[in-house]
Amino acid sequence: MSCSELLAGLEREALGGEMHALIRELYPLCRSITGNGVRETLRRLRDHIPLEVEEVPSGTEVYDWRVPQEWNIRDAWVKNGTGERVIDFRESNLHVVSYSVPIRRKMSLAELRGNLHTLPEHPDRIPYRTSYYSESWGFCLAHSKLEQLAEGEYEVCIDSTLEDGHLTYGECLLRGATRDEVLVSCHVCHPSLCNDNLSGISVAVFLAKLLSSLSLRNSYRFLFLPATIGSITWLKRNEELVTRIRHGLVLTCVGDAGAITYKKSRVGWALVDRAFVHVLARSGRPHEIREFTPFGYDERQYCSPGFDLPVGCMMRTPFEEFPEYHSSADNPDFVRPASLVDSLATCLEVFEILERNRVCRNLKPRCEPRLGKRGLYDSLGGDRVRDRQLALLWVLNQSDGRHDLLEIAHRSGLGFPAIVDAADALLATDLLAEEGWP
């Protein structure tokens, strides 16, 4: 079975429900760039896919960075003078600035305000804030709640630890017939945020589950990492593997109702870039193709000039461009099962190209060969027959050892499935031979 056949057989509504259920399951966990929340997330992913979990000690040098101390939190609150929790970590893990150092003291509201973060433009939402690389503390709350706080003394408690430990990440390798690898990467460091974090995790998990049932040419390596420091750490520890990575994709913000946005790799016209351009153009749906910028998610690490890997980034509405971004509004209701399945299906269409694209050579290049005597010409009319014949002629004409099948599909306007089917038919005759894989 191929990716296209798998795609055709998907029960999309049921699959969307399963993908959304995984997001709801993981939503309450308090994740950060290190700590037990990441470990528990990866433990639950192991129920779905074979996942190797790696632990890297704090202080490990990874290029210009060091693996930070591990952060864990048990509880946190701000109590008013009557002992009421007016800010409560148990109600939402977004209430605490990630990586806040432990604190237990009393202070006035005026003093406390300097450590409170809100979104005045969205007064009923809790923002998401971090302090990964500077020792500080803080709380996040709805601006409407802040305005209700009365003057007086408050008890502040953040029951956290920041100490030597480990950075944790997960890796799932599906071995194909070759050592050529497709890298699929997503970040696991955000707490209760669904589109920016959990949607990428869900799509990656279900891609791995589905691909594991296929006979694959490429090997597929799925990485579940804390953003930035995770990919930097993985690259440092796996320099010998990166030469195997022929194609790559970062998944993030793939569950909202927006159209798909694809950000190209630094290479700009790598096969994965061309495949996304082709698939999205042929889809007939709204979409956007963006050029590479050294800002965003972990594609900027994989595409750093010392590696220059062909890794793009697939999103729906890009980060910072939807008002729910990094706030409590990015909840399970914001993510749509149909969008999750559409994102997964788009990846499968791209992977079909990565699996079946190749360079061929016409073995009888002088003039057009007779297709009829090889059973490749249908005398009956009709658009489908004509398109098949056109596909055969395009493959023969362009297969000079320089153009791959995706280039032929793009130039002919017939679409990759028609061109690859024509190539397969011609390869079964004396007219065409494979020359290699781009």
N, C-alpha and C positions, 0 to 999 in steps of 0.2 A: 504494500500500500504506500502511496506517495502522500506528500503534504496536501496536494490538491484533492485527492480522494478522501483523505481524512477530513478536510474542510467541508467537502460536499455532504459528508455524513453527520456533521455536528447537529445535535439537538440543542439549538441555541438558547432557547428559553430555560431549559433545565440547567445547561452549563452556566448561564449567567447567574442563576440562583445559587449554584455551588460556589462560584467565584465571589459573589457578594457575601455568602455565609462565612467564608474564610476571613474576609475583611471585618465582619462584625465580631468574629471570635477574637481577632488580634487587637481590635480597637481599644479595649480597656488597658492593655499592657503599657507600662511606663518605660519606653525605650529611650536611649540616649546613645552617644557614640561608644560607650562601654557599659558594662554592667549586666545585672541579672535579667533586666527586661529584654535585652538582645538575646541572651541565652534561652529564655523561655520562648521567645518568638521562634528561634531556630529549632528548638525542641519540638514545637508544634508543627513546623514545616516538615519535620522528619516523618510525620504521620502521612504525608502525601508523596514525598519524593526521597530518594536516597541522598542524604546530605552529610558531607564530612564537615565537622566543626573544628576550626582552628583557634588556638589561643596564643596570643603574642604578648609577652611580658611588657609591663609598663617600663619606660625608659629605653626600649629598643630603638636604635637609630634607624630611620627610614629616610634616606636622602637628607634633605634639609630639615626634617621633622624628627620628633621623638614620639613614640607611643605614649599617650598621657596616662595619668593615674586613673584608676577605675572609680566610677561614681555610682553609688547606689543610694536609694532613698526609701525610708520606711513610712514616714508620715510627715505632715507639715500643716501648720495652721496659723491664723491670726485670730486671737480672741479679744473681744471687747471687755469692758469693765465688769460685765455680768457673767463672763465666762463663755459667752456664745461664740462659736466659730463663725466669724464673718467672712473668712476665706478658708476653704477647706480642701486640701489635697485629695481627700477621699471622694469628693464630688467630681473633680476633674484633675487629671495629672498635668493639665496645662497651667494650673494655678501657680506652679513653682517654676522659676527660671531654671532650665536644665543646667546641671553642674553647680548649683548653689552649694556653697560651703555650709556646714552645720552652724546653727545659731540658736540660742535660747536666751531671750532677754525681754525686758519691758521697755517701751518707748512711747513717746507722744505721737499723735497722728502726724504732726508736722515733720518729725524725724522719719517716720515710717514712709511718708509720701515719696521720698527720694529713692525708695526701693520698690515702688509700685509701678506697673506698666499697664496701660489701657489703650484702647482704640477709640478715641473721641468721635471719629467719623462713623464708627459702627458701635454705638454705645452698649449694645446687648451682647457683644462677642468678647470672648477671652482671647487675647493674643498669645502667640507662641514665641518665646524668647529663650536665648541660650547665652551662656558665659563659659564656653568650653576652655578657653586658654587664658583666662584671667580669674583669679580667685575673688569672687563676689557672691552676692546672694540677692534674691528678689522674688516678688510675687507678681502674678498677672491676674487681672480680674476685669470684669465688665465695667466700662466707664460709668454706667448708670449705678452700679453697686458702689463705686468709689464716691460718687456724689452723695450717697446716703450715709456714709460713715460720719459719725459725730465726733467732735473734739473730745479728747480724753486720753487715757492711758490704754495701751494695747500690749498684749503678750504675744510675742513672736517666737515661733518654733519651726525650725527645719531640721528634722531628724534624718540627716544624711551622713554618708561617709565619702571621703575623697582620699584614697590611699593606693599604694602600689597594688596592682592586680594584673588584669589582662585586657587586651582588645580582642573581641570575638567576632569571627565571621564564618559564613557557611559557603560551601562549594559543592556543586553537583555536576559531575562529568558524565555525559552520555557518549559512549565511544561509538564512532562510526567506522566505515571501512578504511578511512584514511586518517592521518595525523593532523590534517588541516582542521582548524577549529573556528567555530562561531562563538564569540563571547557575548553573553547576555548578562547585563549587570543592573542591579537595583539597590537602593539604599534602605537600610533597616534601622535608622537612628532616630526617627521622629516618634513622639508619643502618640496621643490620640488624634492623628491626622490621617484622613482616608485617601483623598486624591493624591496629595503630595506625600507618598510613602507607601501606603498599603495597597493602592491600586497597582503599582508596579510590581510589588511582591506577588500579588494574586495572579496577575497575567504571567509572570515568570514561572510561578509554580505550576500553573496549568499548561503552559507551553511545554515544560519539562515532562509533565505527566503524559501529554499527548504524544510528544516526540519519542518517548521511550517505547512506544508500541510500534515504531516504524523501523525499517531497515534503512539506515542513513549512510550517505557518502561521507559527509563532514562529521566531525565530533562536535558536541555542543557543551560548552562550559558555562554554567550558571553561577553567578556570584551574588551573594546576599551580604552586603557590606555596610558599615557606617560610612556616611558620605565623606569625601575628601581623604581623611586619614586612613580610611579602610582601603580605598583603591591604591593610595600611595604605598601602604604597607604590603598589599598583595603584589604590586608590581616589583617592589624591592625583593620580596621573597621568591619571586617566580620569573626572574629575568631570563632564565634559560627556556621558559615556555613561550615567551611572547612571539618568537619567530613562527610559531605554529598558528597564530591568530590571523586568519585571512579576512575575516569579517567580524564586525561587532556592533552591539546595540545597547544603549542605556535606556531603560524604561522608567518613566516617571510621569505623574499627572495624566494617567491614561484611562480614568474612569468617569470624567465629567461629560456633560452633554455637548461640548464643543467639537468642532471638526478636528481631524488629525493634523498635527503639525510635525514635520520632520526637519530636524536640524542636521545638516550634512557634517561629515567628518572633516578634519583638517585637510585630508587629501582632496576632498571636494568632489571627485568624480570616481570614487572607489566603487566596486561592484555593489556594495550595500547601498550606496547613495543612488546609483543608477536604478537599482531594483526598486527602491522606495518611490523614486520619481515615476517609474513606469507603472507600478501598481496603483499609486494614487491617481495618476492621470487617467488610467483606464477605468477607475472605479466609478467615474461620473459623479462623485460626491465632492462637496466643498472640502478643500484641504489647503495647506500652505507648506511650501518648501523654504527653509531658511538657510542661509550660508553659515558656515562655522564662525563662532566667536569664542575666545578663550574665557568665557564666563558661563556659568550654568552648573551642571551636575558633573558626574565623574568622567564624562567624555573629555573634559579638559585635562584630566590626568592621563588617560589612555592616548590622547592626541598631543600630549606635550612633545616638543621636537625631538627629545631623546628617544622616544618610542615611535611617534607618528603612526599609531595604529589606525586602521580604517574603521573607526567606531563612531557611529552617528547616535542621535538621540531622538526617540519617538515620544511625543506628548500628544495630548489633545489641546486644551487651552494651556499655553505655556505658563510656567511659574511666574508669580507676581502680576499676572494679567487677568486673574479672576479674583473678585473681591473677597471670596472666602479663604484665600491663600493664607496660610500660617495663622489660622484662627479656629476657634471652636465651631465655626460654621462649616469647616471642612470635616463633616461628620458622615456617618453611613447614609443619611438621606441625600447627601450631595452627590454620591457616587451611584451611577446607574448600571444595573446588570447588563443592559443591552450595549452600553458603551464599552464595558469590559470585554464582552464577547467580540465586538467589532474590532477592538484593539488587538485582541488575540488573533482573530481571523486575518487581519492585515499582516501581522508578523508571519503567519503561516504562508500567506501568498508570497511574501518576500523570501522566506526560507525555501519555498519551492524553486525559486530562481537560483538561489545559492546552491541548491542541491543538483539542479539539472542543467544549468548553463555550462556551455563548453565551446571550444573552438574546433571547427571542422574544416576539412579540405575536400573540394570537389575533385574527384578522381578522373572525370572526363570533362575538363574545363573548356574544351574547344567546341563552341556552339552548344545549343540546347540539346540534351540527350532525349531519346524517345522514352517517355514515361509509360506509354501504353503497353509496350512489350514486357514491362516489369510489373504490370498490374497496378500502377500508380495513377492511371488516367481514367477518369469516369466520363463516359460519353454523354451521360444524362446531365441536364442543366440544373439550375438552382443556385441560390446565393452561397449555401454552405459548401457545395461542391466546388464552386468557383473560388471561394476563399481558400479551400484546401489546396487546390491546384496552384493558386498564387503563392501560398506558403511554400510549397515544394520548389517553385521557380525562384523565389527570393532566397531560400537557403542555398540552392545550387549556385546562384549568381554571386552571392556574397561570401561564400565559404572558400576563401583563398588563403586561409591560415592566419589572417589578420583580424577578422571580425568575429566576435563571439555571438551566440544566439540572441542574447539580449540586445545587442546593437542592431541585429537584423530585425528583431521585433520592433524596435523603436523606429527604424527607417521605413519599414514596410507599413507600419500602422496596424498590423494584424493582431498584435498581442502575443505575449510570450507563450501561452499554452498552444496556440496554433503553430507557432514556429518550432517549438520543441517536439511536438507530435510529428511535424513534417520531417524534422531531422531524424527522429527515431525510425520513421518509415524508410528514409533514404539510406540510413546506416545498415539496414537489413538487406541492401542491394550492393551492387558493385559501383555505385555512384558516389559514395561519401565515406570518409574515414575520420575518426576523431584524431585531433592533434594535441589536445591538452585542455586543462581547466584554468580559467583566468583567476 
